[in-house]
Amino acid sequence: ILLIYKALPTVVYLRTYMYSSTMDLAKEFSKRFCPHRGLGRENTISAISSGIIGKSFLVEFDVQLYNQELHLGHPPKVNKLSTLNDALQLFINFKSIPKIDIKLNEHDQYEAIGLLVAKLNDWSPRFALINIAGELEVTQFMSAELELVSKTSSNIMLNIDPCQRYGEIENSTLAKHLNKLARKPFSI
């Protein structure tokens, strides 16, 4: 949580949402940082709705590219009936923030990130926390993170899990990557 407090002042402009200050958002995170995956079968509209109605601060769900659109689901399963746009519509008029885990692979990473960026730019000025996951090489993760951060507003926050994404890389390599990002990650 200490990293979150340090990142907040440089990343988030809160007057555009329902929190009046950085400290208000930090207090919420300190109370409820653990994301909610909803009740019932995960990555469904009903599960996401239950997390929002339950007033969870973060409601997590997975998306992946399917038929040239971002659908809910964790590979290899896809929810063909529900899209990222459907999920984002649930958050309107609520304080809950979507935590979107986008699942990429080397064949669709650029198309998927491009679609995510477009949806998130339509979503702005609302907040979202993004985690990039999937079957990629280290340089592909870094490229996807650079593209996401450079093409979205500061209300779109990046979560980085270096152990999961990067494996065993030098700290200096990770530091160089973080310095290239247009803004600091929200959480590591």
N, C-alpha and C positions, 0 to 999 in steps of 0.2 A: 504494500500500500504506500510505502514511502516513495517509490518511483512515481506513483500516480500523482501524489501531492506535488512533486517537483515538476512533472510534465504539465499539469493543468494550466498554470498561468501562461505558458507559451503556446498552448494548443487550442484552448477552448474560449470562444467568445459567447458567454452565456446569456447575455441580454436578449438574444434572438429566440430564446426558448422559454421554458417555464421555470427556470432557476435564475434567481436574481444575482448570484455571484458565484465566483469560482469556489468559494468556501462552502456554499450551499451544496454544490455538486459533490465536492470532496466529502462532505458529511454523509451524503447519501451513499457514496461508494464505501465509506468506512463502515457503514451499517449493513450494507447489502451487496457486497461486491460479487458474491457468487451468483452467476447467471441461472435463471430458471429455464428449464426445458419444457415446461407445460405439463399438463396431466393427460394421460392417455398415450396413444401412439405418437412418438415424436415426429417432428417435421410435417405436422398437419395443421390446418387452419384451426381446428378445435383445440389442439395442444397450445398453440401460440396464444389463442384467445384466452385460455384459462390462465396463462401466466400474466397476461395484461390485466384481466379482471381481478386476479389475485394481488394486484398492485406490486408485482415484482419489478425491481428497478431495471434489471437487464433480463430480456427474454431472448434466449439463444435458439437459433435454428440453422440448418444447413441448406445450402443451395448448390446446384450444379447445372452445367449447361446440358440442355436436352432440346433437340429440335430447334436450335438457334434461339432459345429463350432460357432464362434462368428459372429453374423449377426447384421446389422444395425437395429435399432428399439427400441422403448420404450414400454415395456409390457403394455397391452397384444398384441400390434401390432408388427409384425416382418416383415422386408423386406427380404423375402426369396431369393431374387436375388442378394443381395449385402452383402459382408462380411467385417470384419475389415480389412483384407488384401487388398481388393479392395479400401477401403477408404484411407488407408495409402499410397498406390501407388500414389494417387493424389498429395500428399505433396512433393514428390521427386522433387528437383530442385526449390523449392519455400521456402521463408522465413516463411510462415505461419506455426504455430505449432498446431498439433491436440490436442484438449481437449476432452478426451474420458471419457464419463460417462458410466461406466459399471454397468448394472442393475443385481443385484444378488438376489437369494432367497436361503432359507436354504437347498434346495434339490440339488442345482447345484453350490454352491459357490466355492468349491474346484476345480472342473473341470473347471469352467469358469475362475477363477484366474490363474490356471495353463496354460490354453490356452493363456490368455492375456500376462502372463509373457513370454511365448515362442515367441509370435509375437513381443513383445517389445524388447526382446533380439536380434531378427533378425533385428529390426528397428534401434538399436543403431549403431552409436553414435548420431543419430538425437534426437531431443527433443520431449517429449510428456508430457502433463499434464493430470493426471488421477484423476477422482473423482469416488469413490466407493459409489454406492447408491443401494437401493432396500429394500426388505422386510426381514431384518435380526435383530437379537438381538444385543445388544451393544457388547458383547464379540465376536460375529461373524464378525462384522465390524472391530473390532480391530485385529482379527486374519487375516482377508483378507489384511488389511493394512500392518501388519507385514510381511506377505508372499510377497506382492508386492515389498515392499522396500528392503527386504533382498535378493531378487532374481533378481533384475534389477540394471542397472547402474545408476549413479548419474544424467544422462540426463533424466531419467524418474522421473518426479516430481509428488508429491502427494498433492492433495488439500483435506483439511479436513473441513467439516462443522459440528462442534460439536453439534450445536443445532438440526440440521436435523438428524444426525446419532445417537447421544448418548442420546438425551433428557436430563433428569434431573439426571446427575451423579455428584459426588463430583469432585471439581477441582483437588484434590489430585489424584483421580483415572485417570483422563485425563492426568495429569502431568506424572504419572508413565508410562502410555501407550506411551506418546510422547518420554520419555526417553529410552524406549525399542526399538524404531525404529532405524534402522541402520543409518539413516540420517534424518534430520529434515524435516517436511513437507515444501513444497514450499510456500503454502498459506493456511491460516486458515480463 
